[in-house]
Amino acid sequence: MEKVSNLQEIFANNLKHKRKKKGLTQAKLADLVGVSTSFITEIETARKAPSFQTIEKIASVLETPAWTLFSEYSDIKSQSDNNDSQELMRFLLKNKISDIIEEVIK
């Protein structure tokens, strides 16, 4: 799993993934959110960042909790979209515990 370097890029990648999964074009998402198509393009390429209000609108249109747009584990997230969110939390917790153990062992 490739790790993305910053929060804006993580958001951009997750937005693009979730938009495509919903079968929405950038133009349709922009229309539903109330922004321009070029703004959605700039968000998805990590050139601009949306406001909190726009993030909430995007999440609502994509029918996903806003926090999922900031998760580095988008591939796991997409597998768990139809599963209980507890599975995702277990996965993230196990990864965090593994990271802590690795740090202690070093």
C-alpha positions as CSV (number, residue, x, y, z in Angstrom):
1,M,0.0,0.0,0.0
2,E,1.5,3.3,-1.1
3,K,1.5,6.0,1.6
4,V,0.5,9.5,0.4
5,S,2.6,12.3,1.7
6,N,0.2,14.9,3.0
7,L,-3.4,15.4,4.2
8,Q,-4.4,17.4,1.1
9,E,-3.2,14.6,-1.2
10,I,-4.9,12.0,0.9
11,F,-8.1,13.9,0.6
12,A,-7.7,14.4,-3.1
13,N,-7.1,10.7,-3.8
14,N,-10.0,9.6,-1.6
15,L,-12.4,12.1,-3.2
16,K,-11.5,11.0,-6.7
17,H,-11.9,7.3,-5.7
18,K,-15.2,7.8,-4.0
19,R,-16.6,10.0,-6.7
20,K,-15.7,7.4,-9.4
21,K,-17.2,4.6,-7.2
22,K,-20.5,6.5,-7.1
23,G,-20.4,6.9,-10.9
24,L,-20.2,10.7,-10.7
25,T,-18.3,12.9,-13.1
26,Q,-16.5,15.9,-11.8
27,A,-19.1,18.1,-13.4
28,K,-22.0,16.2,-11.8
29,L,-20.3,16.3,-8.3
30,A,-19.6,20.0,-8.7
31,D,-23.2,20.7,-9.6
32,L,-24.5,18.7,-6.6
33,V,-22.1,20.4,-4.2
34,G,-22.6,23.9,-5.7
35,V,-19.0,24.6,-6.9
36,S,-17.4,24.8,-10.3
37,T,-16.1,21.7,-12.1
38,S,-12.6,23.4,-12.2
39,F,-12.7,23.6,-8.4
40,I,-13.4,19.9,-8.1
41,T,-10.5,19.2,-10.5
42,E,-8.2,21.4,-8.4
43,I,-9.2,19.6,-5.3
44,E,-8.7,16.2,-6.8
45,T,-5.2,17.2,-8.0
46,A,-4.4,18.7,-4.6
47,R,-3.9,22.2,-6.0
48,K,-6.7,23.7,-3.8
49,A,-8.3,22.7,-0.5
50,P,-12.0,23.0,0.1
51,S,-13.6,24.7,3.1
52,F,-15.1,22.7,5.9
53,Q,-18.5,23.6,4.6
54,T,-17.6,22.3,1.1
55,I,-16.1,19.1,2.7
56,E,-19.4,18.5,4.5
57,K,-21.4,19.0,1.2
58,I,-19.0,16.6,-0.6
59,A,-19.3,14.0,2.1
60,S,-23.1,14.3,2.0
61,V,-23.3,13.9,-1.8
62,L,-20.9,10.9,-1.7
63,E,-23.0,9.5,1.2
64,T,-19.9,9.0,3.4
65,P,-18.7,10.3,6.7
66,A,-16.4,13.3,6.2
67,W,-13.6,11.7,8.2
68,T,-13.3,8.9,5.6
69,L,-12.0,11.4,3.0
70,F,-9.0,12.0,5.2
71,S,-8.0,8.3,5.9
72,E,-4.8,7.0,4.4
73,Y,-6.3,3.5,4.2
74,S,-8.6,4.2,1.3
75,D,-8.1,0.7,-0.2
76,I,-9.3,-0.9,3.1
77,K,-12.0,1.7,3.4
78,S,-13.5,0.9,0.0
79,Q,-13.6,-2.8,1.0
80,S,-15.4,-1.9,4.2
81,D,-17.9,0.5,2.7
82,N,-20.5,-2.2,2.9
83,N,-19.2,-3.8,6.1
84,D,-19.4,-2.7,9.7
85,S,-17.2,0.3,10.3
86,Q,-15.9,-1.6,13.4
87,E,-13.9,-3.8,11.0
88,L,-12.1,-0.7,9.7
89,M,-11.4,0.6,13.2
90,R,-10.0,-2.9,14.2
91,F,-7.7,-2.8,11.2
92,L,-6.5,0.7,12.0
93,L,-5.9,-0.1,15.7
94,K,-3.9,-3.3,14.8
95,N,-1.7,-1.2,12.5
96,K,-1.2,1.4,15.1
97,I,-0.3,-1.2,17.7
98,S,2.1,-2.8,15.3
99,D,3.8,0.6,14.6
100,I,4.2,1.2,18.4
101,I,5.7,-2.3,18.9
102,E,8.1,-1.6,16.0
103,E,9.2,1.6,17.6
104,V,9.7,0.0,21.0
105,I,11.8,-2.9,19.5
106,K,14.1,-0.5,17.7
